[in-house]
Amino acid sequence: MNLPNLLTSIRLVFIPVYVVFFGQGHYGAAFTIVALSILTDVADGYIARKRNQVTYVGSMLDPLADKCMMITVILTLFLEKLIPWEAVAAILIRDVGMILGSLVFHFRGKKMPSANMLGKLTTVFYYAAILLLILQLDIAVWILWFAIAFSFFTSFVYIGQLRHVNQKA
């Protein structure tokens, strides 16, 4: 267990903590938990690369922690009627599709492209939308729709990279 993997594990622990705070109407505390999750996500990636502590476990847990937090937050915001069901459906379709597709390629022994800046930017857009949604700002839903559209664009880019990487093999 290295520091980056510990930080990723902490992000997983943040999920039920967020649910408790949000569910009790403590939106400021919920906002803080999401903000801390973002900071630990940035920190674990930076530390892993800087200290050469990138591990197989970390490369699997990190996106899992991101997706679990994202889906949890989206679902809680939906249950509070802060985002439309269409946005939730679009996010779930894209994320479940990406997860299942990655699993299929992984178990078939295919090479997976490394994370790129578009994927990181997608995460930034999603987190910005989530933080604005928790604060219940009017522009938040528009930012969320932009993040969703951008995430589908990045998915198509990723699929192209996946095909390219595996054609060379």
Contact map, one row per residue, 1 for C-alpha under 8 A:
1110110000000000000000000000000000000000000000000000000000000000000000000000000000000000000000000000000000000000000000000000000000000000000000000000000000000000000000000
1111110000000000000000000000000000000000000000000000100000000000000000000000000000000000000000000000000000000000000000000000000000000000000000000000000000000000000000000
1111111000000000000000000000000000000000000100110000000000000000000000000000000000000000000000000000000000000000000000000000000000000000000000000000000000000000000000000
0111111100000000000000000000000000000000001110110000100001000000000000000000000000000000000000000000000000000000000000000000000000000000000000000000000000000000000000000
1111111110000000000000000000000000000000000100000000000011001100000000000000000000000000000000000000000000000000000000000000000000000000000000000000000000000000000000000
1111111111000000000000000000000000000000000000000000000000000000000000000000000000000000000000000000000000000000000000000000000000000000000000000000000000000000000000000
0011111111100000000000000000000000000001101100000000000000000000000000000000000000000000000000000000000000000000000000000000000000000000000000000000000000000000000000000
0001111111110000000000000000000000000001100100000000000001001100100000000000000000000000000000000000000000000000000000000000000000000000000000000000000000000000000000000
0000111111111000000000000000000000000000000000000000000000001000100000000000000000000000000000000000000000000000000000000000000000000000000000000000000000000000000000000
0000011111111100000000000000000000000000000000000000000000000000000000000000000000000000000000000000000000000000000000000000000000000000000000000000000000000000000000000
0000001111111110000000000000000000001001100000000000000000000000100010000000000000000000000000000000000000000000000000000000000000000000000000000000000000000000000000000
0000000111111110000000000000000000000000000000000000000000000000100110000000000000000000000000000000000000000000000000000000000000000000000000000000000000000000000000000
0000000011111111100000000000000000000000000000000000000000000000000000000000000000000000000000000000000000000000000000000000000000000000000000000000000000000000000000000
0000000001111111110000000000000011001000000000000000000000000000000000000000000000000000000000000000000000000000000000000000000000000000000000000000000000000000000000000
0000000000111111111000000000000000000000000000000000000000000000000110010000000000000000000000000000000000000000000000000000000000000000000000000000000000000000000000000
0000000000001111111100000000000000000000000000000000000000000000000000000000000000000000000000000000000000000000000000000000000000000000000000000000000000000000000000000
0000000000001111111110000000000010000000000000000000000000000000000000000000000000000000000000000000000000000000000000000000000000000000000000000000000000000000000000000
0000000000000111111111000000110011000000000000000000000000000000000000000000000000000000000000000000000000000000000000000000000000000000000000000000000000000000000000000
0000000000000011111111100000010000000000000000000000000000000000000000011001000000000000000000000000000000000000000000000000000000000000000000000000000000000000000000000
0000000000000001111111110000000000000000000000000000000000000000000000000000000000000000000000000000000000000000000000000000000000000000000000000000000000000000000000000
0000000000000000111111111110110000000000000000000000000000000000000000000000000000000000000000000000000000000000000000000000000000000000000000000000000000000000000000000
0000000000000000011111111110110000000000000000000000000000000000000000000001000000000000000000000000000000000000000000000000000000000000000000000000000000000000000000000
0000000000000000001111111100000000000000000000000000000000000000000000000001000000000000000000000000000000000000000000000000000000000000000000000000000000000000000000000
0000000000000000000111111100000000000000000000000000000000000000000000000000000000000000000000000000000000000000000000000000000000000000000000000000000000000000000000000
0000000000000000000011111110000000000000000000000000000000000000000000000000000000000000000000000000000000000000000000000000000000000000000000000000000000000000000000000
0000000000000000000011111111110000000000000000000000000000000000000000000000000000000000000000000000000000000000000000000000000000000000000000000000000000000000000000000
0000000000000000000011001111111000000000000000000000000000000000000000000000000000000000000000000000000000000000000000000000000000000110000000000000000000000000000000000
0000000000000000000000000111111100000000000000000000000000000000000000000000000000000000000000000000000000000000000000000000000000000000000000000000000000000000000000000
0000000000000000010011000111111110000000000000000000000000000000000000000000000000000000000000000000000000000000000000000000000000000000000000000000000000000000000000000
0000000000000000011011000111111111000000000000000000000000000000000000000000000000000000000000000000000000000000000000000000000000000100000000000000000000000000000000000
0000000000000000000000000011111111100000000000000000000000000000000000000000000000000000000000000000000000000000000000000000000000100110000000000000000000000000000000000
0000000000000000000000000001111111110000000000000000000000000000000000000000000000000000000000000000000000000000000000000000000000000000000000000000000000000000000000000
0000000000000100110000000000111111111000000000000000000000000000000000000000000000000000000000000000000000000000000000000000000000000000000000000000000000000000000000000
0000000000000100010000000000011111111100000000000000000000000000000000000000000000000000000000000000000000000000000000000000000000100000000000000000000000000000000000000
0000000000000000000000000000001111111110000000000000000000000000000000000000000000000000000000000000000000000000000000000000000000100000000000000000000000000000000000000
0000000000000000000000000000000111111111000000000000000000000000000000000000000000000000000000000000000000000000000000000000000000000000000000000000000000000000000000000
0000000000100100000000000000000011111111100000000000000000000000000000000000000000000000000000000000000000000000000000000000000000000000000000000000000000000000000000000
0000000000000000000000000000000001111111110000000000000000000000000000000000000000000000000000000000000000000000000000000000001000000000000000000000000000000000000000000
0000000000000000000000000000000000111111111000000000000000000000000000000000000000000000000000000000000000000000000000000000000000000000000000000000000000000000000000000
0000001100100000000000000000000000011111111100000000000000000000000000000000000000000000000000000000000000000000000000000000000000000000000000000000000000000000000000000
0000001100100000000000000000000000001111111110000000000000000100010000000000000000000000000000000000000000000000000000000000000000000000000000000000000000000000000000000
0000000000000000000000000000000000000111111111000000000000000000000000000000000000000000000000000000000000000000000000000000000000000000000000000000000000000000000000000
0001001000000000000000000000000000000011111111100000000000000000000000000000000000000000000000000000000000000000000000000000000000000000000000000000000000000000000000000
0011101100000000000000000000000000000001111111110000000000000000000000000000000000000000000000000000000000000000000000000000000000000000000000000000000000000000000000000
0001000000000000000000000000000000000000111111111000000000000000000000000000000000000000000000000000000000000000000000000000000000000000000000000000000000000000000000000
0000000000000000000000000000000000000000011111111100000000000000000000000000000000000000000000000000000000000000000000000000000000000000000000000000000000000000000000000
0011000000000000000000000000000000000000001111111111100000000000000000000000000000000000000000000000000000000000000000000000000000000000000000000000000000000000000000000
0011000000000000000000000000000000000000000111111111110000000000000000000000000000000000000000000000000000000000000000000000000000000000000000000000000000000000000000000
0000000000000000000000000000000000000000000011111111110000000000000000000000000000000000000000000000000000000000000000000000000000000000000000000000000000000000000000000
0000000000000000000000000000000000000000000001111111100000000000000000000000000000000000000000000000000000000000000000000000000000000000000000000000000000000000000000000
0000000000000000000000000000000000000000000000111111100000000000000000000000000000000000000000000000000000000000000000000000000000000000000000000000000000000000000000000
0000000000000000000000000000000000000000000000111111110000000000000000000000000000000000000000000000000000000000000000000000000000000000000000000000000000000000000000000
0101000000000000000000000000000000000000000000111111111000000000000000000000000000000000000000000000000000000000000000000000000000000000000000000000000000000000000000000
0000000000000000000000000000000000000000000000011001111101100000000000000000000000000000000000000000000000000000000000000000000000000000000000000000000000000000000000000
0000000000000000000000000000000000000000000000000000111111100000000000000000000000000000000000000000000000000000000000000000000000000000000000000000000000000000000000000
0000000000000000000000000000000000000000000000000000011111110000000000000000000000000000000000000000000000000000000000000000000000000000000000000000000000000000000000000
0000100000000000000000000000000000000000000000000000001111111000000000000000000000000000000000000000000000000000000000000000000000000000000000000000000000000000000000000
0001100100000000000000000000000000000000000000000000011111111100000000000000000000000000000000000000000000000000000000000000000000000000000000000000000000000000000000000
0000000000000000000000000000000000000000000000000000011111111110000000000000000000000000000000000000000000000000000000000000000000000000000000000000000000000000000000000
0000000000000000000000000000000000000000000000000000000111111111000000000000000000000000000000000000000000000000000000000000000000000000000000000000000000000000000000000
0000100110000000000000000000000000000000000000000000000011111111100000000000000000000000000000000000000000000000000000000000000000000000000000000000000000000000000000000
0000100100000000000000000000000000000000100000000000000001111111110000000000000000000000000000000000000000000000000000000000000000000000000000000000000000000000000000000
0000000000000000000000000000000000000000000000000000000000111111111000000000000000000000000000000000000000000000000000000000000000000000000000000000000000000000000000000
0000000000000000000000000000000000000000000000000000000000011111111100000000000000000000000000000000000000000000000000000000000000000000000000000000000000000000000000000
0000000110110000000000000000000000000000000000000000000000001111111110000000000000000000000000000000000000000000000000000000000000000000000000000000000000000000000000000
0000000000000000000000000000000000000000100000000000000000000111111111000000000000000000000000000000000000000000000000000000000000000000000000000000000000000000000000000
0000000000000000000000000000000000000000000000000000000000000011111111100000000000000000000000100000000000000000000000000000000000000000000000000000000000000000000000000
0000000000010010000000000000000000000000000000000000000000000001111111110000000000000000000000000000000000000000000000000000000000000000000000000000000000000000000000000
0000000000110010000000000000000000000000000000000000000000000000111111111000000000000000000000000000000000000000000000000000000000000000000000000000000000000000000000000
0000000000000000000000000000000000000000000000000000000000000000011111111100000000000000000000000000000000000000000000000000000000000000000000000000000000000000000000000
0000000000000000000000000000000000000000000000000000000000000000001111111110000000000000000100000000000000000000000000000000000000000000000000000000000000000000000000000
0000000000000010001000000000000000000000000000000000000000000000000111111111000000000000000000000000000000000000000000000000000000000000000000000000000000000000000000000
0000000000000000001000000000000000000000000000000000000000000000000011111111100000000000000000000000000000000000000000000000000001000000000000000000000000000000000000000
0000000000000000000000000000000000000000000000000000000000000000000001111111110000100001000000000000000000000000000000000000000001000000000000000000000000000000000000000
0000000000000000000000000000000000000000000000000000000000000000000000111111111000000001000000000000000000000000000000000000000000000000000000000000000000000000000000000
0000000000000000001001100000000000000000000000000000000000000000000000011111111100000000000000000000000000000000000000000000000000000000000000000000000000000000000000000
0000000000000000000000000000000000000000000000000000000000000000000000001111111111100000000000000000000000000000000000000000000000001100000000000000000000000000000000000
0000000000000000000000000000000000000000000000000000000000000000000000000111111111111001000000000000000000000000000000000000000000000000000000000000000000000000000000000
0000000000000000000000000000000000000000000000000000000000000000000000000011111111000000000000000000000000000000000000000000000000000000000000000000000000000000000000000
0000000000000000000000000000000000000000000000000000000000000000000000000001111111000000000000000000000000000000000000000000000000000000000000000000000000000000000000000
0000000000000000000000000000000000000000000000000000000000000000000000000000111111110000000000000000000000000000000000000000000000000000000000000000000000000000000000000
0000000000000000000000000000000000000000000000000000000000000000000000000000111111110000000000000000000000000000000000000000000000001001000000000000000000000000000000000
0000000000000000000000000000000000000000000000000000000000000000000000000100110011111011000000000000000000000000000000000000000000001000000010000000000000000000000000000
0000000000000000000000000000000000000000000000000000000000000000000000000000010011111111000000000000000000000000000000000000000000000000000000000000000000000000000000000
0000000000000000000000000000000000000000000000000000000000000000000000000000010000111111100000000000000000000000000000000000000000000000000000000000000000000000000000000
0000000000000000000000000000000000000000000000000000000000000000000000000000000000011111110000000000000000000000000000000000000000000000000000000000000000000000000000000
0000000000000000000000000000000000000000000000000000000000000000000000000000000000111111111000000000000000000000000000000000000000000000000000011001000000000000000000000
0000000000000000000000000000000000000000000000000000000000000000000000000110010000111111111100000000000000000000000000000000000000000000000000000000000000000000000000000
0000000000000000000000000000000000000000000000000000000000000000000000000000000000001111111110000000000000000000000000000000000000000000000000000000000000000000000000000
0000000000000000000000000000000000000000000000000000000000000000000000000000000000000111111111000000000000000000000000000000000000000000000000000001000000000000000000000
0000000000000000000000000000000000000000000000000000000000000000000000000000000000000011111111100000000000000000000000000000000000000000000000000001000000000000000000000
0000000000000000000000000000000000000000000000000000000000000000000000100000000000000001111111111000000000000000000000000000000000000000000000000000000000000000000000000
0000000000000000000000000000000000000000000000000000000000000000000000000000000000000000111111111000000000000000000000000000000000000000000000000000000000000000000000000
0000000000000000000000000000000000000000000000000000000000000000000000000000000000000000011111111100000000000000000000000000000000000000000000000000001100100000000000000
0000000000000000000000000000000000000000000000000000000000000000001000000000000000000000001111111110000000000000000000000000000000000000000000000000000000000000000000000
0000000000000000000000000000000000000000000000000000000000000000000000000000000000000000000111111111000000000000000000000000000000000000000000000000000000000000000000000
0000000000000000000000000000000000000000000000000000000000000000000000000000000000000000000111111111100000000000000000000000000000000000000000000000000000000000000000000
0000000000000000000000000000000000000000000000000000000000000000000000000000000000000000000001111111110000000000000000000000000000000000000000000000000000100000000000000
0000000000000000000000000000000000000000000000000000000000000000000000000000000000000000000000111111111000000000000000000000000000000000000000000000000000000000000000000
0000000000000000000000000000000000000000000000000000000000000000000000000000000000000000000000011111111100000000000000000000000000000000000000000000000000000000000000000
0000000000000000000000000000000000000000000000000000000000000000000000000000000000000000000000001111111110000000000000000000000000000000000000000000000000000000000000000
0000000000000000000000000000000000000000000000000000000000000000000000000000000000000000000000000111111111000001000000000000000000000000000000000000000000000000000000000
0000000000000000000000000000000000000000000000000000000000000000000000000000000000000000000000000011111111100000000000000000000000000000000000000000000000000000000000000
0000000000000000000000000000000000000000000000000000000000000000000000000000000000000000000000000001111111110000000000000000000000000000000000000000000000000000000000000
0000000000000000000000000000000000000000000000000000000000000000000000000000000000000000000000000000111111111111000000000000000000000000000000000000000000000000000000000
0000000000000000000000000000000000000000000000000000000000000000000000000000000000000000000000000000011111111111000000000000000000000000000000000000000000000000000000000
0000000000000000000000000000000000000000000000000000000000000000000000000000000000000000000000000000001111111100000000000000000000000000000000000000000000000000000000000
0000000000000000000000000000000000000000000000000000000000000000000000000000000000000000000000000000000111111100000000000000000000000000000000000000000000000000000000000
0000000000000000000000000000000000000000000000000000000000000000000000000000000000000000000000000000000011111110000000000000000000000000000000000000000000000000000000000
0000000000000000000000000000000000000000000000000000000000000000000000000000000000000000000000000000000011111111000000000000000000000000000000000000000000000000000001000
0000000000000000000000000000000000000000000000000000000000000000000000000000000000000000000000000000000011001111100000000000000000000000000000000000000000000000010011000
0000000000000000000000000000000000000000000000000000000000000000000000000000000000000000000000000000010011000111110000000000000000000000000000000000000000000000010010000
0000000000000000000000000000000000000000000000000000000000000000000000000000000000000000000000000000000000000011111000000000000000000000000000000000000000000100110010000
0000000000000000000000000000000000000000000000000000000000000000000000000000000000000000000000000000000000000001111100000000000000000000000000000000000000000000000000000
0000000000000000000000000000000000000000000000000000000000000000000000000000000000000000000000000000000000000000111110110000000000000000000000000000000000000000000000000
0000000000000000000000000000000000000000000000000000000000000000000000000000000000000000000000000000000000000000011111110000000000000000000000000000000000000000000000000
0000000000000000000000000000000000000000000000000000000000000000000000000000000000000000000000000000000000000000001111111000000000000000000000000000000000000000000000000
0000000000000000000000000000000000000000000000000000000000000000000000000000000000000000000000000000000000000000000111111100000000000000000000000000000001000000000000000
0000000000000000000000000000000000000000000000000000000000000000000000000000000000000000000000000000000000000000001111111110000000000000000000000000001001000000000000000
0000000000000000000000000000000000000000000000000000000000000000000000000000000000000000000000000000000000000000001111111111000000000000000000000000000000000000000000000
0000000000000000000000000000000000000000000000000000000000000000000000000000000000000000000000000000000000000000000011111111100000000000000000000000000000000000000000000
0000000000000000000000000000000000000000000000000000000000000000000000000000000000000000000000000000000000000000000001111111110000000000000000000010011001000000000000000
0000000000000000000000000000000000000000000000000000000000000000000000000000000000000000000000000000000000000000000000111111111000000000000000000000000000000000000000000
0000000000000000000000000000000000000000000000000000000000000000000000000000000000000000000000000000000000000000000000011111111100000000000000000000000000000000000000000
0000000000000000000000000000000000000000000000000000000000000000000000000000000000000000000000000000000000000000000000001111111110000000000000110110000000000000000000000
0000000000000000000000000000000000000000000000000000000000000000000000000000000000000000000000000000000000000000000000000111111111000000000000010011000000000000000000000
0000000000000000000000000000000000000100000000000000000000000000000000000000000000000000000000000000000000000000000000000011111111100000000000000000000000000000000000000
0000000000000000000000000000000000000000000000000000000000000000000000000000000000000000000000000000000000000000000000000001111111110000000000100000000000000000000000000
0000000000000000000000000000000000000000000000000000000000000000000000000000000000000000000000000000000000000000000000000000111111111000000110110010000000000000000000000
0000000000000000000000000000000000000000000000000000000000000000000000001100000000000000000000000000000000000000000000000000011111111100000100010000000000000000000000000
0000000000000000000000000000001001100000000000000000000000000000000000000000000000000000000000000000000000000000000000000000001111111110000000000000000000000000000000000
0000000000000000000000000000000000000000000000000000000000000000000000000000000000000000000000000000000000000000000000000000000111111111101100000000000000000000000000000
0000000000000000000000000000000000000000000000000000000000000000000000000000100001100000000000000000000000000000000000000000000011111111100110000000000000000000000000000
0000000000000000000000000010011000000000000000000000000000000000000000000000100000000000000000000000000000000000000000000000000001111111100000000000000000000000000000000
0000000000000000000000000010001000000000000000000000000000000000000000000000000000000000000000000000000000000000000000000000000000111111100000000000000000000000000000000
0000000000000000000000000000000000000000000000000000000000000000000000000000000001000000000000000000000000000000000000000000000000011111110100000000000000000000000000000
0000000000000000000000000000000000000000000000000000000000000000000000000000000000000000000000000000000000000000000000000000000000011111111100000000000000000000000000000
0000000000000000000000000000000000000000000000000000000000000000000000000000000000000000000000000000000000000000000000000000000000000001111110000000000000000000000000000
0000000000000000000000000000000000000000000000000000000000000000000000000000000000000000000000000000000000000000000000000000000000010000111111100000000000000000000000000
0000000000000000000000000000000000000000000000000000000000000000000000000000000000000000000000000000000000000000000000000000000011011001111111110000000000000000000000000
0000000000000000000000000000000000000000000000000000000000000000000000000000000000100000000000000000000000000000000000000000000010001000011111111000000000000000000000000
0000000000000000000000000000000000000000000000000000000000000000000000000000000000000000000000000000000000000000000000000000000000000000001111111100000000000000000000000
0000000000000000000000000000000000000000000000000000000000000000000000000000000000000000000000000000000000000000000000000000100110000000001111111110000000000000000000000
0000000000000000000000000000000000000000000000000000000000000000000000000000000000000010000000000000000000000000000000000000110011000000000111111111000000000000000000000
0000000000000000000000000000000000000000000000000000000000000000000000000000000000000010000000000000000000000000000000000000000000000000000011111111100000000000000000000
0000000000000000000000000000000000000000000000000000000000000000000000000000000000000000000000000000000000000000000000000000100000000000000001111111110000000000000000000
0000000000000000000000000000000000000000000000000000000000000000000000000000000000000000000000000000000000000000000000000100110010000000000000111111111000000000000000000
0000000000000000000000000000000000000000000000000000000000000000000000000000000000000010011000000000000000000000000000000000010000000000000000011111111100000000000000000
0000000000000000000000000000000000000000000000000000000000000000000000000000000000000000000000000000000000000000000000000000000000000000000000001111111110000000000000000
0000000000000000000000000000000000000000000000000000000000000000000000000000000000000000000000000000000000000000000000000100000000000000000000000111111111000000000000000
0000000000000000000000000000000000000000000000000000000000000000000000000000000000000000000001000000000000000000000000100100000000000000000000000011111111100000000000000
0000000000000000000000000000000000000000000000000000000000000000000000000000000000000000000001000000000000000000000000000000000000000000000000000001111111110000000000000
0000000000000000000000000000000000000000000000000000000000000000000000000000000000000000000000000000000000000000000000000000000000000000000000000000111111111000000000000
0000000000000000000000000000000000000000000000000000000000000000000000000000000000000000000000000000000000000000000001100100000000000000000000000000011111111100000000000
0000000000000000000000000000000000000000000000000000000000000000000000000000000000000000000001000100000000000000000000000000000000000000000000000000001111111110000000000
0000000000000000000000000000000000000000000000000000000000000000000000000000000000000000000000000000000000000000000000000000000000000000000000000000000111111111000000000
0000000000000000000000000000000000000000000000000000000000000000000000000000000000000000000000000000000000000000000000000000000000000000000000000000000011111111100000000
0000000000000000000000000000000000000000000000000000000000000000000000000000000000000000000000000000000000000000100000000000000000000000000000000000000001111111110000000
0000000000000000000000000000000000000000000000000000000000000000000000000000000000000000000000000000000000000000000000000000000000000000000000000000000000111111111000000
0000000000000000000000000000000000000000000000000000000000000000000000000000000000000000000000000000000000000000000000000000000000000000000000000000000000011111111100000
0000000000000000000000000000000000000000000000000000000000000000000000000000000000000000000000000000000000000000100000000000000000000000000000000000000000001111111110000
0000000000000000000000000000000000000000000000000000000000000000000000000000000000000000000000000000000000000011100000000000000000000000000000000000000000000111111111000
0000000000000000000000000000000000000000000000000000000000000000000000000000000000000000000000000000000000000000000000000000000000000000000000000000000000000011111111100
0000000000000000000000000000000000000000000000000000000000000000000000000000000000000000000000000000000000000000000000000000000000000000000000000000000000000001111111110
0000000000000000000000000000000000000000000000000000000000000000000000000000000000000000000000000000000000000011100000000000000000000000000000000000000000000000111111111
0000000000000000000000000000000000000000000000000000000000000000000000000000000000000000000000000000000000000110000000000000000000000000000000000000000000000000011111111
0000000000000000000000000000000000000000000000000000000000000000000000000000000000000000000000000000000000000000000000000000000000000000000000000000000000000000001111111
0000000000000000000000000000000000000000000000000000000000000000000000000000000000000000000000000000000000000000000000000000000000000000000000000000000000000000000111111
0000000000000000000000000000000000000000000000000000000000000000000000000000000000000000000000000000000000000000000000000000000000000000000000000000000000000000000011111
